[in-house]
Amino acid sequence: MSLIEKISEIGKKAKRASVKLRILNANKKKIAYECLEKNIKNKTKDILIANQIDIKNAENSGLAKPLINRLKLNEDSISGIIKSISEIKNQSDPVGKILEEWQQPNGLKFSKMSVPLGVLGVIYESRPNVTVDASCLALKSNNALILRGGSDSFQTSNELVKIITMSFKEAQLPNDIIQIIPTIDREAVDCLLAMDNYVDVIIPRGGKSLIKKINEKSTIPVIKHLEGLCHIYVDKEANLKIAKDVIFNSKLRRPEICGAAETLLIDNAIKDNSLELIKPLYDAGCIIKGDNFIQSLDHNFEMASATDWSTEYLGKTISVKIVEGVEGAIEHINNYSSNHTESIITESEETFANFYNSIDSAIILKNASTQFADGGEFGFGAEIGISTDKLHVRGPVGAKHLTSFKYIVHGNGQSRS
């Protein structure tokens, strides 16, 4: 059987499974989550062994350190995965809900009801936890799922899918609701992107090159997750203690994630406080790349180049710039942002309103870390990604966003004239 035939067979199975999933009830899903929680806990050792193989292969192939950090699992991160499963399990079902009801003068009664999208195709790179998050969110929203993990996380992702499949079989769910493409051959992605007769939406998680390729080649609608070029702006009316805490957490809690801050903007009116704001980062090993004023504060700070303002570092580096008030910050962000997440530190509601009304990013925070750009922190349990699109969803993509709707119309013999 050729690769195209193998991928097509996966698509056919997913389509058949999606029909059965439409009538899957909440209790069945609850049992499946409980089986999965138990089995992941019991199989922690097997997951970590598979993960160590991936890490060793990644190190041997020269994978960048931030990507290796994204790849790594340990007992704490396994516990985090189990916690996410539990949170998704306890959410209300997003499908079968009546969103609106009304009646027309002719007596026809209309209802708008939430329904699954059908079959999801999720393409991701170094994050093996996406395997479980995507599977649980797909199940919660009654969607079938085709996973295509990257070569970096191949062993871990396949081990997790084995556990998911075993758990869902134990819960007597329909077959083939979660499948993974069993090859690292890049041609498999092209095959998946052409399966518009089986797959209803593609959700990519990865770098610019992956997203660009998918946009160019997909015949299926795409929910894009572009890079996280996130900004913090410290306003002249900021509480400086809050500013220091938020800046440090936004950059260094986990510098390799898409919600990490990459650029710090400081109001010219408080530029004399700049060193106070950025020295904790430098002391913790962060490289500071600044404009002329920032670079002049310490000979260890580097001069920022033109490309630094549009660079997602995904590591311990941050670019810093003095701007002329909130208008200067807005102009800079609108020029360079990837429309992911921005934070403003200010005590002024008027300034905050100007900031969030003028910037077209999916998430705008006030006096809080950019690292709250996460589905779990939004109360979604987990996320498949953070959409920087406007259609069909923006921001963290949880189970309730993996639905569409249909209209149900009740009549009593009406005919249209």
C-alpha positions in Angstrom: 0.0 0.0 0.0 1.4 3.4 -1.0 1.7 6.3 1.5 -1.2 8.1 -0.1 -3.3 5.0 0.2 -2.3 4.6 3.9 -3.2 8.2 4.7 -6.5 8.0 2.8 -7.4 4.9 4.8 -6.8 6.8 8.0 -9.0 9.6 6.6 -11.8 7.1 5.8 -11.7 5.6 9.2 -11.8 9.0 10.9 -14.8 10.1 8.8 -16.7 6.9 9.8 -15.8 7.4 13.4 -16.9 11.0 13.3 -20.5 9.9 12.5 -20.6 7.6 15.5 -19.1 10.4 17.7 -22.0 12.7 17.0 -24.3 10.7 19.3 -21.7 9.9 21.9 -23.1 10.8 25.3 -21.3 12.7 28.2 -21.2 9.7 30.5 -19.3 7.6 28.0 -16.8 10.4 27.6 -16.4 10.7 31.4 -15.5 7.0 31.6 -13.0 7.4 28.8 -11.2 10.3 30.6 -11.1 8.3 33.8 -9.5 5.4 32.0 -7.0 7.7 30.4 -6.0 9.3 33.7 -5.4 5.9 35.3 -3.5 4.5 32.3 -1.2 7.5 31.9 -0.4 7.4 35.6 0.3 3.6 35.4 2.4 4.0 32.2 4.5 7.0 33.3 7.7 4.9 33.1 7.0 3.8 29.5 6.2 7.4 28.5 9.5 8.7 30.0 11.5 5.9 28.3 10.1 6.9 24.9 10.7 10.6 25.7 14.3 9.9 26.6 14.8 8.3 23.1 13.3 11.4 21.5 15.6 13.7 23.5 18.7 11.7 22.7 17.8 11.7 19.0 17.1 15.5 19.2 20.5 16.2 20.8 22.3 14.0 18.3 20.6 15.8 15.4 21.5 19.3 16.8 18.0 20.4 17.6 17.9 23.9 19.2 17.9 23.9 23.0 14.5 25.7 23.3 12.9 23.0 21.1 14.5 20.3 23.2 13.1 22.0 26.3 9.6 21.9 24.7 10.1 18.2 24.0 11.1 17.1 27.5 8.7 15.3 29.9 9.2 14.4 33.5 7.0 13.1 36.3 5.8 16.7 37.1 4.8 17.3 33.5 3.0 13.9 33.4 1.1 15.0 36.5 0.3 18.2 34.6 -1.1 16.2 31.6 -3.3 14.2 34.0 -4.5 17.4 35.6 -5.5 18.8 32.2 -7.4 15.6 31.4 -9.3 16.0 34.7 -10.1 19.6 34.0 -11.4 18.8 30.5 -13.4 15.9 31.9 -15.2 18.2 34.4 -16.1 20.8 31.9 -19.7 21.0 30.5 -20.2 19.4 27.1 -19.9 22.0 24.3 -22.1 20.0 21.8 -25.8 19.7 21.6 -26.4 23.1 23.3 -29.3 25.3 22.1 -27.5 28.6 21.4 -30.6 30.6 20.2 -34.3 30.0 19.8 -37.0 32.1 18.1 -40.3 31.9 16.2 -41.3 33.6 13.0 -44.8 35.1 12.4 -45.7 32.1 10.1 -45.4 29.8 13.1 -42.0 28.2 12.2 -39.8 27.6 15.3 -36.1 27.9 14.9 -33.3 26.6 17.0 -29.5 27.0 16.6 -27.6 24.1 18.1 -23.9 23.5 18.6 -22.4 20.5 16.7 -19.0 19.0 16.2 -16.8 20.1 13.3 -16.3 16.5 12.3 -12.7 15.5 11.7 -9.7 17.5 12.9 -6.2 17.2 11.6 -3.6 18.5 14.1 0.0 18.9 12.8 2.6 19.7 15.5 6.3 19.6 16.2 8.2 19.3 19.4 5.4 19.2 22.1 4.3 15.7 23.0 1.7 16.9 25.4 -0.3 18.2 22.4 -1.0 14.5 21.7 -3.1 14.2 24.9 -4.5 17.7 24.9 -5.7 17.5 21.3 -7.2 14.0 21.9 -9.1 15.0 25.0 -10.4 18.3 23.4 -11.4 16.4 20.3 -13.3 13.8 22.4 -15.0 16.5 24.5 -16.3 18.2 21.4 -17.2 14.9 19.7 -14.7 15.2 16.9 -12.6 12.5 15.4 -8.8 13.4 15.3 -5.9 12.7 13.0 -2.5 13.5 14.6 0.7 14.2 12.7 3.5 14.7 15.3 6.9 15.9 14.3 10.0 13.6 14.0 11.4 15.2 17.2 8.5 13.8 19.4 7.8 10.6 17.3 8.5 8.0 20.0 6.7 9.9 22.8 3.7 10.8 20.7 3.2 7.2 19.5 3.5 5.9 23.0 0.9 8.3 24.2 -1.5 7.4 21.3 -1.1 3.7 22.3 -2.2 4.6 25.8 -5.1 6.8 24.5 -6.3 4.0 22.2 -6.1 1.4 25.0 -8.0 3.7 27.3 -10.8 4.6 24.9 -11.2 0.9 23.9 -11.5 0.1 27.6 -14.3 2.7 27.8 -16.0 1.1 24.8 -15.8 4.1 22.6 -16.0 3.8 18.8 -12.8 2.6 17.0 -10.5 5.0 15.2 -11.7 8.3 16.8 -8.0 9.1 17.6 -5.4 8.1 15.0 -1.7 9.1 14.4 0.1 9.1 11.1 2.7 6.4 11.7 5.6 7.9 9.7 7.9 10.9 9.8 7.9 11.1 6.1 7.1 14.7 5.2 5.1 13.7 2.2 2.5 12.5 4.7 1.7 16.1 5.6 1.0 16.9 1.9 -1.3 13.9 1.7 -3.2 15.0 4.9 -3.5 18.6 3.6 -5.2 17.3 0.4 -7.8 15.2 2.2 -10.7 17.7 2.1 -13.2 14.9 1.5 -12.4 13.5 4.9 -10.9 16.3 7.1 -12.9 19.4 8.1 -10.2 21.6 9.6 -6.4 21.6 10.0 -4.8 23.0 13.2 -1.0 23.4 13.0 1.3 23.9 16.0 4.8 24.9 14.9 7.2 27.4 13.5 6.8 29.9 10.6 8.0 27.4 7.9 5.4 24.8 8.9 2.6 27.3 9.0 3.7 28.8 5.7 3.8 25.4 4.0 0.3 24.5 5.4 -1.2 27.8 4.3 0.1 27.3 0.8 -0.7 23.6 0.3 -3.9 23.0 2.4 -7.2 22.5 0.5 -8.8 22.4 4.0 -9.6 25.4 6.2 -6.8 26.2 8.7 -6.9 27.5 12.2 -3.4 29.1 12.4 -1.1 29.3 15.4 1.6 31.7 14.3 4.7 32.8 16.3 4.3 34.5 19.7 6.1 37.8 19.3 4.7 39.1 22.6 5.3 42.6 24.0 5.2 44.3 27.4 4.7 48.0 27.6 5.5 49.8 30.9 3.6 53.1 31.1 4.6 56.2 33.0 1.7 55.5 35.4 2.9 51.9 36.1 3.4 50.4 39.6 7.1 49.6 39.2 7.0 46.6 41.6 4.2 45.1 39.5 6.2 45.9 36.4 9.4 44.2 37.6 7.5 41.0 38.7 5.5 40.8 35.4 8.5 41.4 33.2 10.6 38.8 35.0 7.8 36.2 34.9 6.8 37.0 31.3 10.3 36.4 30.0 11.9 33.8 32.2 9.2 31.5 33.7 9.4 29.5 30.5 11.3 31.5 27.8 10.7 28.8 25.2 6.9 29.0 25.0 4.9 31.2 22.6 3.5 33.3 25.5 7.0 34.4 26.6 7.6 38.2 26.2 10.2 39.0 23.5 10.1 42.8 23.5 9.9 45.2 26.4 8.8 48.8 25.7 9.4 51.5 28.3 7.7 54.9 28.4 10.3 57.7 27.8 8.8 59.5 30.9 10.2 56.8 33.2 13.4 55.9 31.2 15.5 56.6 34.3 13.9 53.5 35.9 14.9 51.3 33.0 17.9 49.7 34.7 15.7 48.9 37.7 13.3 47.1 35.4 15.7 45.1 33.3 18.6 44.3 35.7 16.8 41.3 37.3 16.6 39.8 33.9 20.3 40.3 33.2 21.2 38.9 36.6 19.2 35.8 35.8 21.2 35.2 32.6 19.0 37.0 30.1 20.7 38.7 27.2 19.6 42.4 26.8 19.4 43.8 23.3 18.5 47.5 23.5 18.2 50.8 21.6 20.9 53.5 22.1 19.7 54.6 25.5 19.3 51.0 26.9 22.7 49.9 25.5 24.3 53.0 27.2 23.2 51.8 30.6 25.5 48.8 30.8 28.4 47.9 28.5 27.2 44.2 28.8 23.9 45.1 27.0 24.0 44.6 23.3 22.8 47.0 20.6 19.5 45.8 19.1 19.5 45.4 15.3 16.6 46.1 13.0 15.7 42.4 13.0 15.6 42.1 16.7 12.2 43.8 16.9 10.7 41.1 14.8 12.5 38.1 16.3 10.8 35.4 18.5 13.8 34.4 20.6 12.3 31.4 22.4 15.2 31.7 24.8 16.8 34.0 27.4 17.0 37.1 25.2 14.8 40.2 25.2 14.8 43.4 23.1 14.2 46.6 25.0 13.2 50.0 23.6 12.2 53.4 24.9 9.0 54.7 23.3 7.1 58.0 23.5 4.2 57.1 25.7 1.4 54.7 24.9 1.1 56.0 21.4 4.7 55.0 20.7 4.1 51.6 22.2 0.9 51.1 20.1 2.8 52.1 16.9 5.7 49.7 17.6 3.4 46.8 18.5 1.2 47.3 15.4 4.4 47.3 13.3 6.0 44.2 14.7 3.4 42.1 16.6 2.4 38.6 15.5 -1.1 39.5 17.0 -0.6 36.9 19.7 -0.4 38.5 23.2 0.5 42.0 24.6 0.6 43.3 28.2 0.5 46.8 29.5 1.6 47.8 33.0 -0.4 50.9 34.1 -2.7 52.2 36.8 -4.6 54.3 34.2 -7.8 52.9 32.9 -7.9 55.5 30.2 -4.4 54.5 29.0 -5.4 50.8 29.1 -8.5 51.5 27.1 -6.5 53.3 24.4 -4.0 50.4 24.4 -6.5 47.5 24.0 -8.7 49.4 21.5 -5.7 50.3 19.3 -4.0 46.9 19.2 -5.3 44.0 17.1 -3.9 41.1 19.1 -5.8 38.0 20.3 -5.0 38.6 24.0 -4.5 41.9 25.8 -3.5 41.9 29.5 -3.3 44.6 32.1 -0.7 44.3 34.9 -0.3 40.5 34.3 2.3 38.2 32.7 2.1 37.3 29.0 2.6 33.7 30.1 -1.1 33.6 31.1 -1.7 33.1 27.3 -2.7 29.5 27.9 -5.9 27.6 27.5 -5.5 26.1 31.0 -5.2 29.5 32.6 -8.3 30.6 30.7 -10.3 27.8 32.3 -10.4 25.7 29.1 -8.5 22.8 30.7 -6.1 22.7 27.8 -5.7 24.1 24.3 -4.9 22.8 20.8 -3.2 26.1 20.1 -3.5 29.8 20.3 -5.1 31.1 17.2 -3.9 34.3 15.7 -6.6 34.1 13.1 -9.9 35.9 13.3 -12.0 33.1 11.7 -13.1 30.7 13.1 -11.7 31.4 16.6 -9.1 33.7 18.2 -6.8 33.1 21.2 -6.7 29.8 23.1 -8.6 27.0 21.2 -10.5 24.8 23.7 -13.2 22.2 23.3 -16.0 24.7 22.9 -14.2 26.3 20.0 -14.0 23.0 18.1 -17.7 23.2 17.3 -20.0 24.7 14.6 -23.8 24.9 14.6 -26.8 23.8 12.7 -30.3 25.1 12.5 -33.3 23.0 13.4 -36.7 24.2 12.2 -40.1 22.9 13.5 -43.1 23.4 11.3 -46.8 22.5 11.3 -47.5 22.1 7.7 -46.3 25.5 6.5 -45.7 26.0 2.8 -43.9 29.0 1.3 -45.9 31.1 -1.1 
